[in-house]
Amino acid sequence: MRILDEAAIEAIAIGAAILGTGGGGNPYIGRLRCQQELKRGRQVRVVTLDELPDDARVVAVGGIGAPVVGIEKIRQGEECLRAMQALEQLTGAKMDAVIAFEMGGSNSMAPMVTAAQAGIPVVDADGMGRAFPELDMTTFSIYGHVSAPAAFADDKGNVTVVQAAASEKWVERIGRATAIAMGGSAGSAIAPMSGAFLKRAAVPGTLTQAQLLGEAVLHANRLHQNPVDMICAREGGRRLFEGKIVDLQRRLEGGFARGELTLEGFGQNTGERGEIVIQNEFLLFRRNGVVEAVVPDLILVLDHDTGHAITTEVLRYGQRCAVVGLPCHPLLRTPEALQVIGPAAFGIADVAYRPLSSSQPG
Amino acid sequence: MRILDEAAIEAIAIGAAILGTGGGGNPYIGRLRCQQELKRGRQVRVVTLDELPDDARVVAVGGIGAPVVGIEKIRQGEECLRAMQALEQLTGAKMDAVIAFEMGGSNSMAPMVTAAQAGIPVVDADGMGRAFPELDMTTFSIYGHVSAPAAFADDKGNVTVVQAAASEKWVERIGRATAIAMGGSAGSAIAPMSGAFLKRAAVPGTLTQAQLLGEAVLHANRLHQNPVDMICAREGGRRLFEGKIVDLQRRLEGGFARGELTLEGFGQNTGERGEIVIQNEFLLFRRNGVVEAVVPDLILVLDHDTGHAITTEVLRYGQRCAVVGLPCHPLLRTPEALQVIGPAAFGIADVAYRPLSSSQPG
């Protein structure tokens, strides 16, 4: 068990933005809320999966809704806590710990806030090891967890519980419609999971991974070293491209930010062309027309000079970027997982998943 | 207590369509489902408000969603029952009886089906005495009932409960979004009400009223008498106009069927012009530009020859109609009620509610 201080939370926010692979929302506001909890004298305690008893009751929490709304809509601050409490009331049992749906983006912060408010620890793990757009795209759902009853709470006092669902996809559909009705975003909590299940099904160590990534960026900037090199070295990441954004197409389709990004290479990629397919997250990278990385592997678009993540909503013409590929966790590469989070699940029908190898030359 | 036979159910369906004032959906499919329950050997038992013990637990049920979807989407058949059962499970107590949200339109039938399936009686009363488009426009909500926890169930096995709501309007908003996510329609059930509360807040005798209206229509057609005269005589209705539809504007706006209908008078209205404002229901009637009836009073558009209701979705150019006004129940005319279901609540800002008087010459 360890206790996070403000500096740790700052680093986690930076690292979680990187793990967001363009999506998942910016963790900045969540970071402020989390640090606010510390100022109130509350603690963010972290336990590893190993430290978790097999019979622990662990609830996954996070925001649901468009990240853009999440930035502009003022939160009441206890949305996820209320969703968790609705489940406690329904099941008649207290939760022992909180876990993140996704460590990528702003949903890295929500569980820490809830944990601090409830006085219980947050688990150093998550259900995606990155960000994905839908609630059912977690290793929890993929490896057999039934999310219902799942609770959704807003800033006004509305609380809804999906008590039974025909499938995990239906929890996502009804939950998302609820969040939209609640004003575009809501706090959510799904049926508790056991410690034993999480040891098998959660992506381990991702809170620490985010923290180390964030510290690498801060460290490199302080020492005027190359942050992209540091990220690749730390995580076995592979430098896919460096270039300038010369074309950007973004459109809102069916609630998703879809589009395509074109980069003109410089440095070692001079004369080359990079292309990235976007659906909330960066899903596919092509160099000179050849696919070099595809979802569920992580495609990071970083500011070339600072190493900070560039999320899809702040992309713009002329930005100088480094594109880095990170191999995803093995739990995301199984046949069951690829059915839910592989290229075909995102409508990329003509590309089969080929695992990105670690730290090979680009 | 009385038991309904197939003929009674047929009459109720005809009368409920008339009480729907153009909206509420066509009760025809509900009637078939209800009669199907009888064929299975189940009973539809009706109790009056007087017969209901003060401490009876009564649940209001009905479909929520666009009536158009309700016609085309095949039901599993136990949606409202499942919604009711979710509340029973949540509150740990069995329901003693079922009541309709609205007696106008197809939601007159749903409680009878649920009552037959659950083996409990249906109350001869409802929360509207007609049809209105939204769940919070009931005398239950107007006179202080808190609808949460409210349950919504679909044909696929999905069940959602709005456990807490900031207001009755929020139950409607979240419930409707849920119904849309569930495919456009769902069965719903709101928190149980006591017999004592319903004696004060429900519109009494409306199931019997629908039955008598339907029987009047059937009777008149059998005897070649004028059905519109019979309806007016039975209910203290006022003949507002007879004419032919010469113009019809209908558009779907914000989930509502809005529009305006123009009639060219014949018979005693020869040379006159009638106009009706539509928002799912018929809200306002003008003769030669002068308002003669307005919501919450009932404006019926009937087939001139058969006396059957013409609902907004089947209006068409050239139809010969009788327009009849029925005074609404006093519970709909109080200042509290008019705030929720008066003209201003439907965006008719320039017309103050003036009660329609009974059976005056047109």
Contacts between the chains, C-beta under 8 A, distances in Angstrom:
chain1	res1	chain2	res2	distance
A	86	B	163	5.9
A	86	B	164	7.9
A	151	B	163	7.8
A	156	B	166	4.2
A	156	B	170	7.0
A	157	B	164	6.1
A	157	B	165	7.3
A	157	B	166	4.4
A	158	B	162	7.1
A	158	B	164	6.5
A	158	B	165	5.2
A	158	B	166	5.5
A	158	B	170	5.2
A	158	B	174	6.2
A	159	B	162	7.5
A	159	B	163	4.7
A	159	B	164	4.3
A	159	B	165	8.0
A	160	B	160	6.1
A	160	B	161	6.9
A	160	B	162	5.0
A	160	B	163	6.6
A	160	B	174	5.7
A	160	B	178	7.5
A	161	B	160	6.9
A	161	B	161	4.8
A	161	B	163	5.5
A	162	B	158	7.1
A	162	B	159	7.5
A	162	B	160	5.0
A	163	B	86	5.9
A	163	B	151	7.8
A	163	B	159	4.7
A	163	B	160	6.6
A	163	B	161	5.5
A	164	B	86	7.9
A	164	B	157	6.1
A	164	B	158	6.5
A	164	B	159	4.3
A	165	B	157	7.3
A	165	B	158	5.3
A	165	B	159	8.0
A	166	B	156	4.2
A	166	B	157	4.4
A	166	B	158	5.4
A	170	B	156	7.0
A	170	B	158	5.2
A	173	B	181	5.1
A	174	B	158	6.2
A	174	B	160	5.7
A	174	B	178	6.0
A	174	B	181	4.8
A	174	B	182	6.9
A	176	B	181	7.4
A	177	B	177	4.5
A	177	B	178	6.2
A	177	B	180	6.3
A	177	B	181	3.5
A	178	B	160	7.5
A	178	B	174	6.0
A	178	B	177	6.2
A	178	B	178	6.5
A	178	B	181	7.7
A	180	B	177	6.3
A	181	B	173	5.1
A	181	B	174	4.8
A	181	B	176	7.4
A	181	B	177	3.5
A	181	B	178	7.7
A	182	B	174	6.9
